[in-house]
Amino acid sequence: MLKFDRFKLENGLTVLFHKDATTPMAVVNTLYDVGARDESEDKTGFAHLFEHLMFGGSINIPDFDTPLQRAGGENNAFTSNDITNYYDVIPAQNIETALWLESDRMLSLAFTDKSLEVQRSVVIEEFKQRYLNQPYGDVWLELRPLAYKVHPYKWATIGKEIAHIEEATIEDVKAFFKKYYIPPNAILCIAGNLELDEVKRLVSKWYDSIPSGEKPQRNLPQEPAQVEFREKTIQRNVPADAFYYAFNMVHRAHGDYFTTDALSDALGRDKSSRLYAKLKKEQNLVSNINAYVTGSLDNGLLIISGKLNEDVTFEEFDLALWKELETIKSERLAESELKRIMNKIRTSKEFQDQGILNRAMNLCSYELLGDAEMINKESEAYQKISVLDIQRVAQTVLRKENCSLLKVNAINDTK
């Protein structure tokens, strides 16, 4: 049972505190309820650009990293289609340094043309290196608009195209900050060997004076149910033919989310999974194969991906894959197989929860979903899953008309 306290400031900032007396380090984790899904289709990549801009100096502190490093701390951030998350890990006795830094960049960034140009260049270079100039790097740039036709999940966090980042203006940046980087749109979690009264005092000291603002209300277009199989083939200079089967699934807070996650584990979590055993070990069709869920807050995807062995055709593999998917739909898992999957899920969660940073981030994530207390109900939710649940969800999700397939055809000379 993970214990925590919750309190709220008058400006709307939600604060979670998790005491851990076993570590000398403390965590300050700030989750902003904004991601790529909140962007306009003609101005994508903003949430990610903004993550970079947040390290460019704030209104009273021109350099973010140096004070934190002098206090023995480190920091980083990440952006997804759903959220933007910033975290600092620092010796507990120096936690006020992190609160000082984080509160000042929530108060206001130092908006300068120079900072925008520097971070714009960094993001454009990242776009080129990670997505355009790397084998299989542009897969999600191709797969998302194939699987989503209406919902803003149809573009990747990095953005639809470099031009959107190139054309971002300082006015665009200021408007984005003013709308989303406000106390009511943030969840702050502090974890470490501290006392609640002291945490309340420090948070009040550094955050009380930040103006509130109105939390943005989402009205995103909902993706209609998919009614026909979609397929796209792209040719790339890559080492091997690759495949990405994307099946529509429920949103993160849905009752069937954990069951769908368990189904993906049964299919392709590791070397003991169904698809690995049948399609790699027995039939030697693939060099690797995996199945996983995207974990999206809105309706997500169950992905089956991998690479074909040389001289294996897409048609040959596709036939074998659908045969295995039909089997898991028509025949229930053995209780022993389900137990093995559940043991691995529980072990993975226990290992993850050993890290204080993971606990802080997970508390914020569950609070965003509706209640941080849900973190203590996750294991129970998995353990309640039955073989009938797995079969029911498999029959719902693993339908051909619910699938979008991206094939990457290798055209290099070494194949």
Secondary structure, DSSP 8 states (H G I E B T S, - for coil): ----EEEE-TTS-EEEEEE-TT-SEEEEEEEES--GGGSBTTB-SHHHHHHHHTTS-BSS-S-SHHHHHHTT-EEEEEE-SS-EEEEEEEEGGGHHHHHHHHHHHHH-B---HHHHHHHHHHHHHHIIIIIISSTTTTHHHHHHHHH-SSSGGGS-TT-S-HHHHHT--HHHHHHHHHHHSSGGGEEEEEEES--HHHHHHHHHHHHTTS-----------------S-EEEEEEES-SS-EEEEEEE---TTSTTHHHHHHHHHHHHSSTTSHHIIIIIIIT--EEEEEEEE---SSS-EEEEEEEE-TT--HHHHHHHHHHHHHHHHHS---HHHHHHHHHHHHHHHHHHTTSHHHHHHHHHHHHHHT-GGGGGTHHHHHHT--HHHHHHHHHHHS-GGGEEEEEEEE--TT-
